[in-house]
Amino acid sequence: MNIEPAKTRFQQGLKKILESLKRIGTDPYGDWRILLCAALVGCALFLAYSIRIFSLVNKGEFFVGIPREAARVDSIDRAALQDTLQSFTAKKLKFEELRTRPLHFDEPSI
């Protein structure tokens, strides 16, 4: 397996990029080549950084949390619940009484 053709193509591509840097602003294709290479390098750096952070988190060296005590669940206060239900029942009865029985108003013109 000969690696020389790939090596020479890489070197030629690198030369094109370096030549494009010299002619920045005059060759639109070179400008796009520079932008593309910069974006690819940025993506590669971001990917490497993300993998590094992921491995640190998995090892427990990053974002080390404080051990928490067992969760405490408050039980329902049945007496307060019954009081609430009774107050809503009383409000419902009062509403029904007001809705079904007409209100008596004195005639103001008399």
Backbone as CSV, one residue per row, in Angstrom:
resi,resn,N_x,N_y,N_z,CA_x,CA_y,CA_z,C_x,C_y,C_z
1,MET,0.844,-1.170,0.000,0.000,0.000,0.000,0.896,1.242,0.000
2,ASN,0.728,2.056,-1.029,1.572,3.229,-1.192,0.835,4.468,-0.692
3,ILE,1.443,5.176,0.213,0.834,6.345,0.816,1.314,7.646,0.167
4,GLU,2.285,7.553,-0.721,2.884,8.741,-1.343,1.878,9.580,-2.129
5,PRO,0.970,8.991,-2.960,0.026,9.848,-3.704,-0.877,10.660,-2.763
6,ALA,-1.329,10.045,-1.692,-2.185,10.765,-0.753,-1.396,11.871,-0.061
7,LYS,-0.139,11.602,0.239,0.707,12.584,0.899,0.949,13.786,-0.017
8,THR,1.220,13.511,-1.294,1.464,14.615,-2.227,0.184,15.415,-2.477
9,ARG,-0.971,14.736,-2.547,-2.239,15.458,-2.711,-2.511,16.343,-1.513
10,PHE,-2.203,15.857,-0.311,-2.385,16.652,0.900,-1.470,17.877,0.872
11,GLN,-0.223,17.663,0.461,0.725,18.777,0.389,0.282,19.799,-0.657
12,GLN,-0.235,19.315,-1.788,-0.722,20.234,-2.818,-1.922,21.030,-2.314
13,GLY,-2.819,20.364,-1.606,-3.972,21.056,-1.040,-3.547,22.094,-0.024
14,LEU,-2.561,21.751,0.797,-2.049,22.688,1.788,-1.395,23.888,1.111
15,LYS,-0.680,23.642,0.017,-0.068,24.747,-0.733,-1.143,25.667,-1.304
16,LYS,-2.241,25.068,-1.817,-3.332,25.878,-2.360,-3.939,26.765,-1.274
17,ILE,-4.091,26.203,-0.097,-4.665,26.979,1.009,-3.731,28.119,1.397
18,LEU,-2.431,27.828,1.477,-1.471,28.870,1.833,-1.401,29.950,0.755
19,GLU,-1.496,29.551,-0.502,-1.528,30.534,-1.585,-2.805,31.362,-1.526
20,SER,-3.916,30.732,-1.131,-5.172,31.459,-0.999,-5.088,32.495,0.108
21,LEU,-4.335,32.178,1.162,-4.161,33.147,2.246,-3.405,34.383,1.759
22,LYS,-2.486,34.176,0.833,-1.736,35.311,0.296,-2.614,36.181,-0.588
23,ARG,-3.578,35.563,-1.279,-4.434,36.292,-2.218,-5.825,36.553,-1.631
24,ILE,-5.928,36.666,-0.325,-7.243,36.823,0.303,-7.901,38.113,-0.190
25,GLY,-9.135,38.006,-0.580,-9.884,39.143,-1.073,-9.826,39.319,-2.573
26,THR,-8.943,38.616,-3.249,-8.845,38.756,-4.707,-9.400,37.547,-5.436
27,ASP,-9.379,36.398,-4.794,-9.859,35.164,-5.424,-11.050,34.633,-4.624
28,PRO,-12.267,34.692,-5.184,-13.429,34.229,-4.413,-13.374,32.739,-4.083
29,TYR,-12.847,31.920,-4.975,-12.752,30.490,-4.696,-11.769,30.223,-3.558
30,GLY,-10.699,30.981,-3.535,-9.731,30.849,-2.448,-10.326,31.291,-1.120
31,ASP,-11.138,32.345,-1.166,-11.782,32.812,0.067,-12.727,31.751,0.615
32,TRP,-13.490,31.132,-0.279,-14.394,30.078,0.182,-13.614,28.879,0.716
33,ARG,-12.488,28.588,0.090,-11.655,27.471,0.551,-11.144,27.760,1.968
34,ILE,-10.741,28.999,2.216,-10.258,29.377,3.549,-11.389,29.271,4.574
35,LEU,-12.563,29.775,4.202,-13.711,29.685,5.121,-14.077,28.235,5.424
36,LEU,-14.065,27.393,4.400,-14.393,25.984,4.594,-13.376,25.307,5.505
37,CYS,-12.107,25.566,5.263,-11.065,24.957,6.103,-11.155,25.448,7.544
38,ALA,-11.424,26.734,7.719,-11.555,27.274,9.078,-12.751,26.636,9.793
39,ALA,-13.850,26.457,9.065,-15.029,25.828,9.674,-14.738,24.371,10.028
40,LEU,-14.053,23.660,9.155,-13.737,22.256,9.443,-12.794,22.132,10.637
41,VAL,-11.803,23.010,10.709,-10.885,22.987,11.856,-11.645,23.314,13.139
42,GLY,-12.536,24.303,13.066,-13.345,24.644,14.238,-14.218,23.485,14.685
43,CYS,-14.838,22.800,13.732,-15.677,21.634,14.071,-14.843,20.523,14.696
44,ALA,-13.663,20.301,14.151,-12.794,19.247,14.701,-12.362,19.590,16.123
45,LEU,-12.010,20.848,16.367,-11.629,21.262,17.724,-12.802,21.140,18.694
46,PHE,-13.983,21.549,18.241,-15.168,21.433,19.085,-15.478,19.975,19.402
47,LEU,-15.359,19.109,18.419,-15.606,17.682,18.635,-14.599,17.092,19.617
48,ALA,-13.332,17.457,19.473,-12.304,16.954,20.392,-12.570,17.443,21.818
49,TYR,-12.949,18.715,21.957,-13.250,19.261,23.281,-14.473,18.571,23.896
50,SER,-15.484,18.326,23.088,-16.692,17.661,23.576,-16.390,16.239,24.038
51,ILE,-15.578,15.529,23.285,-15.206,14.164,23.672,-14.429,14.192,24.977
52,ARG,-13.538,15.173,25.129,-12.751,15.289,26.363,-13.660,15.548,27.568
53,ILE,-14.589,16.478,27.438,-15.516,16.779,28.531,-16.383,15.561,28.839
54,PHE,-16.852,14.862,27.810,-17.670,13.671,28.010,-16.903,12.608,28.800
55,SER,-15.644,12.410,28.455,-14.858,11.398,29.167,-14.616,11.821,30.619
56,LEU,-14.398,13.113,30.851,-14.212,13.581,32.228,-15.481,13.424,33.061
57,VAL,-16.619,13.678,32.463,-17.885,13.520,33.183,-18.127,12.060,33.505
58,ASN,-17.833,11.173,32.560,-18.010,9.742,32.805,-17.101,9.228,33.912
59,LYS,-15.899,9.782,34.001,-14.972,9.360,35.052,-15.329,9.961,36.404
60,GLY,-16.157,10.986,36.396,-16.536,11.625,37.645,-15.583,12.723,38.073
61,GLU,-14.720,13.177,37.160,-13.765,14.227,37.491,-14.321,15.613,37.189
62,PHE,-15.423,15.677,36.514,-16.022,16.938,36.096,-17.463,16.940,36.568
63,PHE,-17.946,18.026,37.084,-19.300,18.123,37.626,-19.525,17.104,38.732
64,VAL,-18.632,17.083,39.693,-18.774,16.161,40.806,-19.867,16.715,41.718
65,GLY,-20.879,15.927,41.907,-22.000,16.369,42.727,-21.823,16.006,44.185
66,ILE,-22.553,16.714,45.010,-22.545,16.431,46.444,-23.524,15.289,46.685
67,PRO,-23.114,14.270,47.434,-24.054,13.180,47.706,-25.269,13.708,48.456
68,ARG,-26.403,13.323,48.021,-27.643,13.810,48.628,-28.183,12.776,49.595
69,GLU,-28.889,13.286,50.569,-29.546,12.378,51.500,-30.835,11.873,50.859
70,ALA,-31.362,10.841,51.427,-32.563,10.227,50.864,-33.710,11.238,50.845
71,ALA,-34.492,11.177,49.800,-35.605,12.105,49.664,-36.653,11.820,50.730
72,ARG,-37.182,12.910,51.274,-38.203,12.782,52.308,-39.532,13.211,51.708
73,VAL,-40.501,12.358,51.807,-41.813,12.649,51.251,-42.769,12.960,52.397
74,ASP,-43.374,14.132,52.330,-44.353,14.499,53.348,-45.660,13.773,53.049
75,SER,-46.242,13.213,54.083,-47.517,12.532,53.888,-48.636,13.571,53.833
76,ILE,-49.741,13.164,53.299,-50.883,14.063,53.149,-51.539,14.273,54.510
77,ASP,-51.789,15.517,54.816,-52.495,15.857,56.048,-53.991,15.656,55.788
78,ARG,-54.515,14.541,56.281,-55.909,14.175,55.980,-56.912,15.162,56.583
79,ALA,-56.614,15.710,57.750,-57.537,16.659,58.374,-57.639,17.933,57.532
80,ALA,-56.496,18.431,57.037,-56.524,19.631,56.201,-57.227,19.346,54.876
81,LEU,-57.055,18.155,54.357,-57.724,17.776,53.120,-59.242,17.732,53.322
82,GLN,-59.687,17.160,54.423,-61.124,17.108,54.716,-61.701,18.514,54.900
83,ASP,-60.963,19.393,55.587,-61.428,20.774,55.757,-61.574,21.472,54.408
84,THR,-60.622,21.250,53.528,-60.680,21.862,52.193,-61.875,21.335,51.413
85,LEU,-62.098,20.026,51.474,-63.244,19.445,50.764,-64.567,19.970,51.319
86,GLN,-64.641,20.114,52.630,-65.870,20.642,53.233,-66.106,22.092,52.832
87,SER,-65.053,22.889,52.774,-65.238,24.287,52.381,-65.691,24.384,50.928
88,PHE,-65.154,23.532,50.046,-65.593,23.547,48.658,-67.032,23.047,48.527
89,THR,-67.415,22.074,49.332,-68.799,21.589,49.319,-69.746,22.694,49.782
90,ALA,-69.352,23.422,50.822,-70.183,24.529,51.306,-70.302,25.621,50.249
91,LYS,-69.205,25.919,49.555,-69.258,26.925,48.494,-70.148,26.463,47.351
92,LYS,-70.097,25.172,47.031,-70.933,24.645,45.959,-72.411,24.748,46.328
93,LEU,-72.739,24.403,47.571,-74.130,24.509,48.011,-74.603,25.957,47.990
94,LYS,-73.780,26.876,48.431,-74.139,28.298,48.430,-74.338,28.792,47.004
95,PHE,-73.490,28.370,46.089,-73.610,28.765,44.688,-74.909,28.237,44.093
96,GLU,-75.203,26.961,44.347,-76.436,26.378,43.813,-77.657,27.093,44.385
97,GLU,-77.606,27.439,45.655,-78.723,28.146,46.279,-78.910,29.519,45.630
98,LEU,-77.853,30.224,45.382,-77.946,31.541,44.751,-78.368,31.433,43.288
99,ARG,-77.980,30.376,42.635,-78.305,30.207,41.219,-79.774,29.841,41.026
100,THR,-80.328,29.017,41.894,-81.702,28.538,41.702,-82.738,29.453,42.330
101,ARG,-82.408,30.131,43.396,-83.375,30.999,44.068,-83.172,32.425,43.578
102,PRO,-84.215,33.089,43.151,-84.059,34.471,42.702,-83.746,35.383,43.893
103,LEU,-82.980,36.402,43.623,-82.637,37.362,44.662,-83.777,38.361,44.831
104,HIS,-83.978,38.782,46.050,-85.046,39.742,46.337,-84.416,41.121,46.502
105,PHE,-84.854,42.047,45.651,-84.395,43.423,45.746,-85.609,44.309,45.991
106,ASP,-85.459,45.280,46.844,-86.533,46.264,47.036,-86.576,47.167,45.818
107,GLU,-87.785,47.585,45.489,-87.955,48.462,44.345,-87.421,49.841,44.699
108,PRO,-86.417,50.321,44.007,-85.816,51.605,44.369,-86.666,52.816,44.000
109,SER,-87.652,52.649,43.098,-88.442,53.806,42.660,-89.587,54.116,43.622
110,ILE,-89.840,53.280,44.578,-90.964,53.510,45.488,-90.559,54.429,46.608
